[in-house]
Amino acid sequence: MVVNKSFPSYGVFTMDEFEFENGEVLKDVDVEYVTRGTPRYDEEGNIVNVAIYCHRFNGNCHSIDDYYMFLGDDGYLKEFDLFFICISALGFPNSCSPSTTDMRYHFPKYTVKDRVNFRRQFLSEMFGIDHVFAIYGVGLGGYECYTWAADYPDEMDVMVIAYSSFKTYGYRYVASKVVDSIIESSDAYYSDVYNESLSRMMVTINKLIYSNYFSKKIFSGMTNDEIDVLMDDFVDEGLFVDIYDLKYRNDTVIGYDIEDKLANIRAKTLVISPNDDIYFTPELDVVPVKELIKDSQIFLYDSKREYSDEEDLSIFKDLFINFLKECKK
């Protein structure tokens, strides 16, 4: 008899151990997660309606609620009856990370593929899942999606990526190297006692990150005073990010490049980008996908976002609905 299980909407699951690509192993590894929706099962007891959300560089498992208008009983995607799962990725609190393990700079070096395997192992152990209907990724989460779909092409049917790329190069590479240089230039990073200079270092790093936060159009429409106010707010929020978590996160970005593997991807793919993104440029990071991934489509749009607001996600309603209907055929 097949028993259909229910799962909590929030939890922390502990895996007995996790092995990194470099061979290092950590024991009692925590994974923070949230779920949205209801699992649907086949006759063998397998969950068949799983959609995974991979969050951005400064996100966590709760970032899935940024897309509340798509989820839930009254969400735009209600007709597809999806069971969403989002975890706080490897290297992020309150999952296994340099800060939450208190290992700091002794934490094992990890790669984007390690983050993918961390996610896959959790899905297998917690939910008994080795195949999902869809994976969604934004920013750094998009790096995970590209890697997952390229290295394990039979494990998903659909992939949606926004504001992301398949490699780090050019300006993004320079920016990541600058962040790394700022951190490595301070002896305080390798000290066993917290030093106030680390906070000053985070201020500088967050100002650099902020320089990529808006499009050229939005930045050019702001006065310098407005930029200063918003930058100060951004920096204040960034001070809550642990510098060791940020360093390891940045290290995974520096060497990322899977362009030569994209031909492996079999999932039906949709890649989204605004026309004027300053960090992930449509002509270099999105348009090439049409030739690099066989069953893919791209969607470039004119952003109407103002600097004080987030993007109006309702503009993607018909796009997502029509794409998923096409994928279900």
N, C-alpha and C positions, 0 to 999 in steps of 0.2 A: 504494500500500500504506500503510495506517494503522499508525503505530508508537506503541505505548503506552509512555509515559515513566514513569519512577519519579523521585521527588523526595526530597531529604534531609529528615530529621526536624527539622533546625535549619539556619538559614542567614541570611546578610545579602545581600540583593539590592540592586544599585545601579541606579536609574533615571537615565537621562541628564539629565532635568530634570523639574521639577514646577511648574506654574503655579497660583498661588493665585487665589481669587475676586477679590481686589483688583488682579490683573494682575501682581504681583511674581512673579519666576521664580527658582528655585534650581537650580543644576546639581549633577550627581553626588549624587543624593539616596539615602541608604541607607534600607532597610526591613528590619528584623529580623523573622524569622518562625519559626514551628514548624508542623509537620504531624503529624497522628495518624491512623492508618488507611491504607487503600490506595485510590488512585484507580481508579474503574471507568469504562470508556469505551464510547461508542456506536460505530456503524459508521463514523462520520465522524471519529472520533478526539477527540470532545469529552468532557471529564470530566462525568459526570452525577450524581455522588453527593457534591457539595461542600457542606459545612456550615461557615459562618464564625462564629467566636466573637469578639465585641467586648468587650474587658476594661473593668474599672471604673476610677475616677478614679486610684487608686494602683497599678494593675496594669501588666502588660506581656504580651508574647507567651507567657511561661511560665505565666501565670495559668490557661491552659487545663487545666493539670495539677491544678488544684484540683478538677476534675470527673473525676478518673481513674476513678471507679467507673462512669461512664457510657461510657467510651471503651475502645478496645482489644479484644482477642480475647475477653475474658471480661466486658466491660462490659455494663451494662443495655441498651444500645442496639445490641448486636452484630448483632441480626437485621436492622437497617436498613442495615448495611454502609456507613457514612458516612465520608467523607474530610474530616477537620477541618483547617481552616487558621486560625491566629491570628497576627496581627502586633502588634508594638509600634506603637501608633498614632502618627500625625503629632503631633510635640510631645513624644514620650516617648523617652528613651534606651532602647535603642541604635538607634532609628530617627532620622530627621531631626528635630532638636530644638534649642532655644536653647543647651542645654549642650553637646551633642555636635558642633554646628557651630562652637561658640565665638563665636556671634554675639550671645549674651545678649540684651539689650534691643533689639538691632538686628534680631532675627529678624522675618520678616514676620508681621503679625497674621493669625491663621487663624480659621476658623469651623468649626462642626460639619460643614457641607457640605464644606469643604476636607478634613476628616478622612475623610469618606466617599469623596471623589474620589481622595484619596491611596490608599485601600484598593482602589478600583476599578481605578485605573491599575496598581497592583502586580499584581492578579489577572490583568489582561489581558496585561501584559508577561511575567510570570513563568510563568503557567500557561495562558495563552490562554483565559481564562474571562471571559465576559460575562453569564453567568446561573448562579445557584447554587440548590441545592435549598432551603437554609435559612440564616437568619441568627439568631444568638443574641446577646443583649446584656445586660449587668448594669451598673446605675448609669449612669455616663457613656457606657458602651458601648450602653446602651439608647437614649440620645439619638441615637447614630449610626444605630441600627437604624430608629428612627422616621423619621429624615431620609432614609435610603437608600430605605426602602419607599415614602415619600410622594413623593420627587422622581424615583425611578426604579422605578415600580411593577411593571414587567414583568421585573425582574431577579432575582426570587426567588419561590418558591412558599410558603414557610413562614417565620413570624417568631415567636420566643419572647423575651420581655423580662421581666426580674426586677428588683425594687428600683429603679425608674426612673420617669421622667415624660416628657411631651411638651412641657413648658415649665418655665421658671424663674420663679417668682412667690412672693409672700408671704414666709414665713420663709426659704426657700432663697435668694430674691433678697437679702434683708437680710444673710444670712450671707455670701454671695459678695461683696456690696458692702463688708462689714466687712473681709474678707480683702484686698480691693483697697485699701481705705483704709489699712490697716496697712502695706502695702508702699509705697504712694505717699507715705506720710508720712516716709519715710526717704530722705535724700539718698544714702545708701550704695548704694541699689539702682542708681543711675545712675553710680556710680563705676567707673572702669576697674581699680581695685585692690580685691581682696576685703577686706571689713571685717568684724570679728567681730560687729558689731551685726546683720549679716544672720542669723547663727546665733541670736541672741537673738530676732529677729523670727520666725524659723521655729518657735521654741518656743511663742510666743504663738499663731501661726496653727494649729499642730498641736493645741494645747489647745482651740481653738475647733472644729476639725474633730472632735476626740474627743467633744465634747458631743453630736454626732449619731450616734455610733458604735453605741450600744445603744438598745433600746426603753426607754420609761418604766418598764415592768415590771422590766426587768433592773436599770436604774439604781436604782430604789427598793428593790431587794432587796440592794443592796451597802452595806457600811459606808463611811464617808468614807475610812478607811485603805485599804480595798480599791480604791476609786476612785483614790486617789493613786498606788498601786503600778501599776495598769494604765495610768493616764494617763502616768506617767513612762516606762513601756515603749513606749507608743504614740509619745510625743514623741521618744524616742531613735531609733526606727525612722524617723520622719519627717525627722530631720536628714540622712538620706542622699538626700532629694529635693532637687534643685536648685531654688533659689528662682525662677530665671527660667523654668524649665519649669513650675513651679507657677503662676506669675503668668499665663502665656499660657493655661494650661489653665483657670484660673479665669475669665479673660476670655471664653472661648468659652461658658461656662455662663451668665454674667450676662444676655446678651441672647437666650437661646434660647427660642423659642416657635414651634411649628409646628402648633398646634391647628387652624388653619384649613386645613391641608393633609392632615389625617388621612383625610379622605374619599377621597383619591386611592389609598389603600392597597388592594391587591388580594390580598395574601398572607393565607393563613389564619393568624390571630394568636392567640397565647396570652400573657396577661400575668399574672404571679405576684407576690404580695405577702403578707407577714405582716400579720395584723390590727392589730398594734400598732407598726408602723414609725414612728419619730419624725421621719424626714426626708422619706420619700416616703409620704404618708398615703394609705391605701386609698380613702377616700371622695372624695378630690380628685384623685388621680393614677392610680387604677386603675379604679374603678367607672365613670367617664364613658366609658372606652374602648368599652364595650359599645354605646354609641350613636354614637360618633364613627368607629369602624372597622366596616365592614359585616360581614365574616366573622371575628368575634372572639369569644373567650371569656376569662373571667377566673377566677383561682383564688386565693382568700383562705384563709389557713390560720392556725391557732393555733401560733405558734412555741414550741418546747420548748427553744430554745437557752438555755444557761447562759452567764454572762458569760465563763467560762474556755474555752468551746468554740465551734466553728463550728456552723452549722446542720447537722443530720443530713440529708444530701441524699438518703438512701434513701427519704424520705417522698415524693419526687417520681417515683419509679420508675414506678409504674403510670400516673401522670398523663402523663408524657412518652411512654410506650409507647402508650397508648391514643390520645393526640393525634396522634402520628405515623402510627399505623395508619389513623386517620380521614383524615389528609391524603393518604395513599397511595392511597385508594380512587379 
